[in-house]
Amino acid sequence: MHEWFIEPREYARHEQRRGRRFAFTHLTPARTALVVVDMVPFFVAENPYCRSIVPNINRIADALRGAGGTVAWVLPAVTERTALDDEFYGPEVAEVFRASGGTGPLPERLWSGFAPHDDDLFTEKSAASAFFPGRCALPELLEQRGIDTVLITGTVTNVCCESSARDAKTLGYRVIMVADANAARRDQDHNAALHTVYRTFGDVRPTDDVLGLIAAA
């Protein structure tokens, strides 16, 4: 598990601004979605940080479903390689990333440690962010369910998860990044993303805090 933290000066900054540490002191489960980003074998199998967050994602999913909320699984889409991809990554790596989400029915592409439910949402994204217009159907799917709050989890913290948190805030969602249900390659990468999200885009809370918010609703 990552050794995560938010610097005391950042907590103090927000406490001075708004009179409390966290922006969102309550949530409505029926208007809340757990967004699980890119938890597929390509990313999870070789990264112990990813494997360590599976139980926390499952805990939140079970609690939120039980309270009437939504669980949304977002997987990488199989995309066409572009000249830009080849130029940026190199042809071999570009091809690996292009197919990183696997093929077949979406529920079967998930890491084996999950047991999705029939009422869960499944969608693919063809960009880093699950909320970038035109690159993922997630915003439209959440709008249909009246969602106003998103709990961001998954991998990689500082790439697809942070990108999703930023764009979700831009689209008007209340964003909570779950600190111990996101995973990166290194603690410093993980914590840099948490710092950015807490400072500008949303709250950063551990799983136990999120479960408390669900239970208190």
Steps between C-alpha positions, in 0.01 A plus 500: 500500500623849423626717786271786412468840662378854453735764637370679812546836327250393233244400760559833675459691174153360439400527866582870487314550173175314567507431873532121467751247377277328245267658249248217501381404845206291378384313192175357371564135405235495226680793335849356549708281268811301579713537186756221462764583239709251302509212749584243232772229499739711290530755780428290809696177449851641532433781748462406870361848572213425261431162653496652848211735421262230375352430847433870563328543164284197579413636846383831354313328216310274739410787735393736224289240319332414829413867552354540151802647323673418172821313420656590164783296350708687241735298279749600232352476152686325221597791278661560163868581515590845377815656366510713814488189720787346308700820520440547873522143634683320223315246280540198730378670816224679309369161387511363855307796640250489214378159612561533876132464588468157343214373283171329560203591722586788732427321831736220401785746441510610864761377745384169646470640853176680416143369484296759309122508535243509223396855587856635481599725212769397252662725247824549307714808462728587210694768686664530841193663656168323549329841487655652187215590261467265206754248629286314755127451554530523879370858544184419304447176694540679832267781392229241432525390864507852642854469635661811651786345702778271376742292703812455287692173542727280290826546316724674410449769766702769327384428146148373427362546852629855541390587146152366578481697825598823325245462221226387738547819699488704177169332412356598838528182705587489869828305489644283775830325424529191719861509618541132584292374207723652228838364395804628317850364444665690786392678817633833372291477181191404698542780753570765238166418338316504834653840577380642168149363536458615861639844425282574198256233386337313789535330834750225581366251755592145606263208456387502863394866470304428184326205663411728788344752263294224337386360834407845635280590202 
